[in-house]
Amino acid sequence: MQFEQTVEVEGEEGVMLHVDVSGSQNNTAISLFFIHGMGSCGATWHNQVSQFSPYFQTICPDLRGHGMN
């Protein structure tokens, strides 16, 4: 699964956070926000993203200390 867009968001204390965004990005699309558990990363949700991204905007961040952060 390839994410459509990867962005870096500045978090608290200037920490940059890695976020993968896929799916519909029009102003009326509902966004689904997937949060991973301890010791995992946003890529954990790739199966769900592939199913939901045709209908919704999906947002999968890597939490601090996980994944690409």
Backbone as CSV, one residue per row, in Angstrom:
resi,resn,N_x,N_y,N_z,CA_x,CA_y,CA_z,C_x,C_y,C_z
1,MET,0.851,-1.188,0.000,0.000,0.000,0.000,0.882,1.232,0.000
2,GLN,0.672,2.090,-0.941,1.421,3.340,-1.040,0.514,4.484,-0.602
3,PHE,0.960,5.279,0.335,0.176,6.431,0.750,0.277,7.518,-0.312
4,GLU,-0.784,8.291,-0.472,-0.816,9.327,-1.491,0.036,10.530,-1.134
5,GLN,0.093,10.833,0.148,0.820,12.030,0.565,1.425,11.794,1.944
6,THR,2.665,12.202,2.102,3.317,12.162,3.402,3.661,13.590,3.780
7,VAL,3.248,14.000,4.973,3.517,15.364,5.432,4.237,15.314,6.770
8,GLU,4.971,16.351,7.036,5.615,16.530,8.336,4.906,17.685,9.026
9,VAL,4.405,17.453,10.220,3.661,18.448,10.984,4.480,18.825,12.210
10,GLU,4.595,20.109,12.473,5.337,20.535,13.655,4.457,20.398,14.888
11,GLY,4.936,19.594,15.813,4.197,19.356,17.042,4.730,20.203,18.178
12,GLU,4.386,19.795,19.377,4.796,20.493,20.589,6.317,20.566,20.679
13,GLU,6.810,21.682,21.118,8.244,21.924,21.313,9.042,21.783,20.012
14,GLY,8.400,22.032,18.864,9.083,21.993,17.575,9.380,20.609,17.038
15,VAL,8.840,19.564,17.663,9.064,18.198,17.210,8.274,17.971,15.920
16,MET,8.952,17.444,14.893,8.292,17.165,13.621,7.658,15.778,13.678
17,LEU,6.394,15.684,13.278,5.651,14.426,13.299,5.347,13.982,11.875
18,HIS,5.571,12.713,11.583,5.327,12.117,10.268,3.859,11.697,10.180
19,VAL,3.166,12.103,9.096,1.750,11.780,8.922,1.524,11.325,7.478
20,ASP,0.854,10.172,7.295,0.475,9.699,5.963,-0.996,10.013,5.738
21,VAL,-1.297,10.587,4.558,-2.660,10.974,4.211,-3.020,10.327,2.883
22,SER,-4.214,9.739,2.793,-4.694,9.115,1.562,-6.175,9.385,1.397
23,GLY,-6.664,9.109,0.192,-8.088,9.149,-0.076,-8.603,10.496,-0.506
24,SER,-9.931,10.618,-0.453,-10.630,11.815,-0.909,-10.217,13.022,-0.086
25,GLN,-9.882,14.113,-0.770,-9.454,15.321,-0.070,-10.339,16.516,-0.413
26,ASN,-11.595,16.234,-0.821,-12.488,17.361,-1.064,-13.024,17.884,0.264
27,ASN,-13.595,19.054,0.244,-14.009,19.727,1.485,-15.150,19.027,2.213
28,THR,-15.882,18.160,1.522,-17.017,17.493,2.171,-16.692,16.068,2.611
29,ALA,-15.474,15.581,2.310,-15.109,14.211,2.673,-14.932,14.086,4.187
30,ILE,-15.413,12.990,4.702,-15.205,12.673,6.118,-13.786,12.139,6.273
31,SER,-13.104,12.566,7.317,-11.740,12.102,7.590,-11.767,11.017,8.656
32,LEU,-11.028,9.952,8.407,-10.841,8.890,9.395,-9.418,8.990,9.916
33,PHE,-9.280,9.070,11.220,-7.998,9.283,11.873,-7.618,7.979,12.566
34,PHE,-6.574,7.315,12.089,-6.137,6.027,12.633,-4.949,6.238,13.569
35,ILE,-5.078,5.796,14.811,-4.020,5.922,15.815,-3.501,4.525,16.163
36,HIS,-2.189,4.327,16.038,-1.591,3.027,16.337,-1.322,2.887,17.831
37,GLY,-1.013,1.658,18.238,-0.700,1.369,19.632,0.792,1.444,19.922
38,MET,1.143,1.152,21.148,2.526,1.206,21.613,3.410,0.246,20.823
39,GLY,4.563,0.739,20.355,5.516,-0.086,19.640,5.174,-0.315,18.177
40,SER,4.193,0.398,17.659,3.760,0.235,16.280,3.980,1.535,15.518
41,CYS,3.383,1.679,14.328,3.488,2.913,13.549,2.248,3.065,12.675
42,GLY,2.140,4.200,11.999,0.975,4.480,11.168,0.771,3.476,10.045
43,ALA,1.852,2.846,9.570,1.744,1.851,8.496,0.952,0.618,8.921
44,THR,0.730,0.455,10.229,-0.066,-0.654,10.751,-1.434,-0.704,10.084
45,TRP,-1.932,0.456,9.690,-3.294,0.582,9.179,-3.406,0.426,7.668
46,HIS,-2.360,-0.065,6.961,-2.389,-0.070,5.499,-3.557,-0.864,4.922
47,ASN,-3.962,-1.969,5.541,-5.114,-2.732,5.030,-6.414,-1.948,5.155
48,GLN,-6.596,-1.268,6.276,-7.802,-0.470,6.467,-7.812,0.735,5.520
49,VAL,-6.651,1.369,5.354,-6.563,2.532,4.470,-6.943,2.148,3.047
50,SER,-6.479,1.005,2.567,-6.801,0.595,1.196,-8.299,0.374,1.010
51,GLN,-8.996,-0.018,2.060,-10.442,-0.229,1.973,-11.238,1.070,2.104
52,PHE,-10.787,1.973,2.966,-11.549,3.190,3.240,-11.189,4.382,2.357
53,SER,-9.966,4.420,1.822,-9.529,5.617,1.099,-10.333,5.952,-0.163
54,PRO,-11.006,5.006,-0.829,-11.845,5.428,-1.957,-13.048,6.282,-1.531
55,TYR,-13.434,6.207,-0.263,-14.642,6.885,0.211,-14.369,7.999,1.216
56,PHE,-13.243,7.920,1.901,-12.923,8.859,2.972,-11.478,9.335,2.843
57,GLN,-11.165,10.431,3.498,-9.771,10.832,3.661,-9.255,10.081,4.882
58,THR,-8.109,9.422,4.754,-7.536,8.696,5.882,-6.253,9.379,6.335
59,ILE,-6.081,9.481,7.644,-4.929,10.152,8.239,-4.299,9.186,9.237
60,CYS,-3.008,8.870,9.016,-2.296,7.905,9.853,-0.995,8.520,10.354
61,PRO,-0.994,9.089,11.542,0.246,9.671,12.068,1.122,8.616,12.741
62,ASP,2.412,8.894,12.775,3.325,8.144,13.630,3.442,8.953,14.917
63,LEU,3.089,8.356,16.036,3.167,9.068,17.319,4.623,9.257,17.718
64,ARG,4.866,10.186,18.627,6.236,10.484,19.054,6.978,9.232,19.514
65,GLY,8.183,9.053,18.977,9.006,7.916,19.342,8.681,6.643,18.586
66,HIS,7.812,6.706,17.603,7.407,5.520,16.842,7.540,5.800,15.342
67,GLY,7.689,4.736,14.560,7.720,4.865,13.105,8.823,5.792,12.630
68,MET,8.468,6.789,11.824,9.450,7.692,11.243,9.681,8.955,12.073
69,ASN,9.216,8.953,13.317,9.456,10.108,14.203,10.649,9.875,15.086
